[in-house]
């Protein structure tokens, strides 16, 4: 991995840790982090009351390329939906309510992170979609 890729990964990991701290303060119970499968990775899986929440975390050091939440494209949404469906199916939790949130973090060098939590950021999309 080149230096730019390494720095991007470092910022992303730091952002995920900040998102977990934020979500715990909001009362979420974290079930899993960086859950990987052949379909893709789910950044954070948490419980918000009775609802299973699949949370995509996007961290940027500026808005030069747009707001971090804008990086959760329709293609990414379909991938997250498929990975979430597989996760629920493997645990026999398909009957549980579920939703998709995005935690967008802007972390400018030398300052505290700015966290934007977008609840119900997108509906389940694509083939084999799920409903809550």
C-alpha positions in Angstrom: 0.0 0.0 0.0 1.4 3.4 -0.9 1.6 6.3 1.6 -1.6 8.0 0.4 -3.5 4.7 0.8 -2.0 4.1 4.2 -3.0 7.6 5.4 -6.5 7.1 4.1 -6.9 3.8 5.9 -5.5 5.3 9.1 -8.0 8.2 8.9 -10.8 5.8 8.2 -9.9 3.5 11.1 -9.7 6.6 13.4 -13.1 7.7 12.1 -14.7 4.3 12.8 -13.4 4.4 16.4 -14.8 7.9 16.8 -18.2 6.8 15.4 -18.3 3.9 17.8 -17.7 6.2 20.8 -20.4 8.6 19.4 -22.9 5.8 18.9 -22.3 4.4 22.4 -23.0 7.9 23.9 -26.3 7.9 21.9 -27.3 4.6 23.6 -26.5 2.2 20.7 -25.2 -1.3 21.6 -22.4 -2.3 19.2 -22.7 -5.8 17.9 -19.8 -5.9 15.4 -17.2 -3.8 13.7 -15.6 -4.4 10.3 -17.8 -7.5 9.6 -16.3 -8.9 6.4 -17.9 -11.4 4.0 -17.4 -12.4 0.4 -20.0 -9.7 -0.5 -18.3 -6.8 1.3 -17.7 -5.2 4.7 -20.2 -3.7 7.1 -18.4 -1.0 9.1 -20.6 -1.1 12.3 -23.5 -3.2 13.3 -25.4 -2.0 16.3 -28.7 -2.2 18.2 -30.9 0.9 18.6 -33.6 -0.4 20.9 -35.1 -3.4 19.0 -33.7 -2.3 15.6 -30.6 -3.7 14.1 -28.7 -0.8 12.5 -26.1 -1.2 9.7 -23.9 1.9 9.9 -21.6 3.0 7.1 -18.8 5.3 8.3 -17.2 7.8 5.9 -14.4 10.0 7.2 -12.7 12.8 5.3 -10.2 15.5 6.2 -12.1 18.2 4.3 -15.1 18.7 2.0 -12.9 19.4 -1.0 -14.3 16.3 -2.7 -17.8 16.8 -1.2 -19.4 15.9 2.0 -18.3 12.4 3.3 -21.9 11.1 3.2 -22.0 11.7 -0.6 -19.5 8.8 -1.0 -22.3 6.4 -0.1 -23.4 6.0 -3.7 -26.2 3.8 -5.0 -23.7 1.1 -5.8 -22.4 1.2 -2.3 -25.9 1.1 -0.9 -26.7 -2.0 -2.9 -23.5 -3.7 -1.6 -24.3 -2.8 2.0 -27.9 -4.0 1.6 -26.6 -7.4 0.2 -24.0 -7.8 3.0 -26.6 -6.8 5.6 -29.1 -9.4 4.2 -26.4 -12.1 4.3 -25.5 -11.1 7.9 -29.1 -11.2 9.1 -29.8 -14.5 7.2 -26.7 -16.2 8.7 -27.9 -15.3 12.2 -31.6 -16.1 11.6 -32.6 -12.5 12.3 -34.5 -11.7 9.1 -37.7 -11.0 11.1 -36.0 -8.2 13.1 -36.5 -4.6 12.1 -33.4 -3.1 10.4 -32.2 0.2 9.0 -29.2 1.8 7.4 -27.5 4.8 8.9 -24.5 6.8 7.7 -22.0 8.5 10.1 -20.2 11.1 8.2 -17.1 12.5 9.8 -15.0 15.5 8.8 -11.7 15.5 10.7 -9.6 18.4 9.8 -6.0 18.2 11.0 -5.5 19.6 14.5 -9.2 19.9 15.3 -12.0 17.7 16.8 -14.0 15.6 14.5 -17.3 17.0 13.1 -19.8 14.1 13.2 -23.0 14.0 11.2 -25.3 11.0 12.0 -27.9 10.4 9.3 -30.5 7.9 10.5 -32.4 6.0 7.8 -29.9 7.3 5.3 -31.1 5.0 2.6 -33.7 2.2 2.0 -32.7 -1.4 1.4 -31.9 -1.4 -2.3 -31.2 -3.9 -5.1 -32.2 -7.5 -5.7 -33.2 -9.5 -2.5 -33.9 -6.3 -0.6 -35.2 -6.4 2.9 -37.9 -4.4 4.6 -38.2 -2.9 8.1 
